[in-house]
């Protein structure tokens, strides 16, 4: 069961001008039972998402969900998210201060120093209910606009699905596309291992954008997208569609130029990784109000 926050126009905002109305409980039906070992299940991610959303809302932050958990809320169902990513908007506090406040408020969250001692941030984990063979945990990331080129998203553009605030669909898809190219450009094995999932994620999200959400490049005319973000996105879409032609019609339906015109040069050097889309069990989540 996921307890979603009120809309950003009420208690999700940090203005403090409105009182917090009662939250709405939504019933989540999971086909697969929780796991004891191995990757997280949808149910476990749902528990962590529930706690994270409630904590951020209670602390008065403006925020939205992105990453694979955000994609899942939009209907990406070929895999379960590995972690949860939030963008906290319009806050004078650093991400480390926000994480510290969450940990102080809810003892189920904990902070662990980053694996690389050169990194000065802490990783926040949500401790899931104990399993017979020990505790399981879900990583919860807090980021600010500007990190990994995340735009400053206006509150009026946040999308509510089952009262969960989400990054706008096209912005989320283009950030996913950026992640793919970042991973193919990386020399780290752990980043390269993400590439097959990236391909599947983007393929399904492109289809959802074209067929379900009717995303279109005209939405990029909003002034909160800067020119560099848009130009880079156009080039990445063109290259991805050439690498994976099955996505071409979906990109074209969203207004992107993917035809045989002039070649665009990718604005940074990267290796080209082409891999078959792996076959993974489909796990569907049915959310009922």
N, C-alpha and C positions, 0 to 999 in steps of 0.2 A: 504494500500500500504506500503510495507516494502522496505526501501532503504538499500541495503546491502553494506558492505565495500569492498574494493579491497582485494586481497589475502594477506596472511601474508608475502609473499615474497616482497611485495611492501610497501604501506603506512601503513599497519597494524603493521609493525615492528617499533621498537623504534630507529633504527639505525640512521634515518634521512638522509641516504645516497641517497635516491630516493625521487623524488617529488610525491605528491599524485595525482594519476590519477582520472578522473571523476568516480563517483560511478555508478553502474548499478541499475536501478529501476526495481523491479520485482512486478508483479501484483498478489495480494493475493485475492482469491475469497472465501468468507465465506458463508456457507450455512445458519447458524443461525445469526440473527441480533444482534447488541450489546444489552446488558442488562442494565437496570436501577438499579436494585437491585440484590443481590445474588452474586454467584461466577463470576469471570471474564470470559469474552468471549474470543474466539480466536482472534477476531478483537482487543480487548483492549490489550491483551498481545502482539499482533503484533505491535501496536503503541508504547508500552513501549520498546519492543525489538528493534525496528527501532531507537528510540532515544538513547538507551543505546549503541548500536553498533556504531552509528555515533559519540557519545561522546568519547568512548574509542579509536576509530580509529583517531579522530581528535587530541586527546591528545597524540597520538603516542605510545600507549601500544601494546604489544604482548598479545593476549588473545584468549580464546576459550570459547564457550558456553557449559555448562553441565547441570545436573539436568533434571527435567521433560521437560523444554523447549528444551534442547538438544535432548531428546528422541523424542519429537514431530517433530523436524526437520528431524529425521531419519525415521519418519513414524508412531510413536506411536499415535494412533488417538482415543483411547477409552475415553479420557478425556482431558480437557483443563488444561494447567499448572496453578498452583496457583501463581507462582512467576518466577523470572528469575535469573539464577545463572551463574556467569562468573568466570573463573580462569584467573588471570592476571599473565603472565609469565615474568621472567627476568626483574623484576623491583626492583630498590633499595628503592622504596617508600613503606610505609606500606599500608595496605588496607584502613585504615582510611584516610590517605593522598590522596589516589586515589579517594575515595568517595568525599572528600572535594573539589578536583579539578573539579570533574564532576558537583557538585552542583554549584560551582562558575561559570562554563561555561554555564550551561543550567538551567535556573530558574524553569523549570518544575520538577526538582529533589529537594528533601528536605531530611534533616537528622533529625531523632528522636532518643532520647536516648533509649537504650535497656530497655525492660520491667523489667528485673531484675537489680536493682541498683548495684549489685555486678559485673555485666558485664560492662566493660569500653568502649565498642564499641557503635557506632551509627547505626541505621537501616536506609537504604536509600530507599525512596519511590519515584516513578514516579507518578505525579499527572495527571490523565487522563482528557480529556475534560469534562467540567461540564455537569452533567445530570440534569433532572428536579428536582430531589430530593437531589441534592448536589453532591460534587465531589467524584470520585472514584479514587483509587490508586492501583498501582502494586509494590510489593516489589522487589527490585533489589539487589542481594547479590554479593559482590566482595570478592573472596577468593584467597589465594596464595597457591602454591604447598606446601605440608606438612600438610596443614589444612585438617582434616578428612581423612588423608592418601592419599591425591591427589598426584600422582607422578609428577615429573618434566617432563613435556611433551615437547619433542623437537619440534621446529617449523616445521620441515620437516614431522612430523606425524600428524599435524593438518589437519582435513578433511574439505573441502569446499563443502557445499551444498547450491546452490543458492547464492554463494559467502558469506555465513555466516560461520565463522570459528568455527568448532565443535571439541569437545573432541573425540579422536578415539573411534569407536563404542564399541569394547570389553572393553576398559578401562571404558567407561561410564556405560556399563551394570554391570560390577563388582562393581563399586561404588554404583550403584543402589542396588545391592545385599547386600553390606555392610550396606546401609541405612536400609534395611529391618531388618537385625539382630540387628542393633543398636536400632531400634524401639521396637522389641520384648523384648529386654533387659532392656528397660527403664521403670521406675515406673511412668512416667508422663503421664497423660491421653491424653494430646495433641499429644504426640508422638505415643501412642498406637492407636489413631484414624487414623493415617496414614497407618496402617498396611494393611487393605483391598486394598487400592489403590496401595501399594507397590507390593502386590501379582499380581494384574492385570498388573501393569507396567512391572514387570519382566517377566511374562508369555508372554506378547506380544513382548517384546524386545528380549527374547530368540528365539521366532519364527522368528522374523526379522533377527536376527543374523545368524540363520541356513539357512533360505530360501532366503533371499534377499542380505545380505551383506557378506555371506560366512565367517563369523568370525571364527577364529581357535586359539587354545591355542598356536600354533607355533608363533603367533604374540607376545606372552608374553616373547619370548626369547630376545627381544630387551633389551639392557642393562639399559634402563631407568626404568624398573620394578625391584624393589628389591626382594630378595628371600622371605621376610616375606609377601609382598603383594601377591605373587604368591601362596605360600603355603596356606595362609589363604583363598584365592579365591577358590582353589581346594576343600578345606574342606566345604566351604559354598555352593558351587555348589552341592556337594554330598548330603548335608543335605537338601537343598531346593528341589532337585529332588526327594528325598524320601518323603518329605512332600507333594509335588505336582507332582505326577507321570506323569501328562499330559505334563510336560516340559522335561521329561527324554530324549526323542528322539532328541529334539532340542539341549540339552546340549551335547549329544553323537555326534551329527553331527558336533559340534564345537570342538570335540576332548577331551572333559572332561570325566573322568572315573566316570561313574554313575552306573556301574553294581554291581553285588553281591559280590564283592571282600571284602577285609578286611575293617571293619568299621573305619572311621576316627573320631576322637574326635574333636568336635568344640573347638577352642582354647580359649574360654571364656565362662563363665556360662551364660545361657540365658533361658528365658521361651520359650516354644514352643507355638506359636499361630497358630492355624489352623482355617481358616474361609472360607466359601464358597465365590467364586468370585461373587461380587455383579453385578447385572444387571444395567448398566448405558446407557443412550442414547449415541449413537455414533455420534460424530460430526467430519466431515471430512474437511480437509483444502486442497484446490487445489492451488498449487503455480505454476504460469506460468511465464516464462522468457519474 
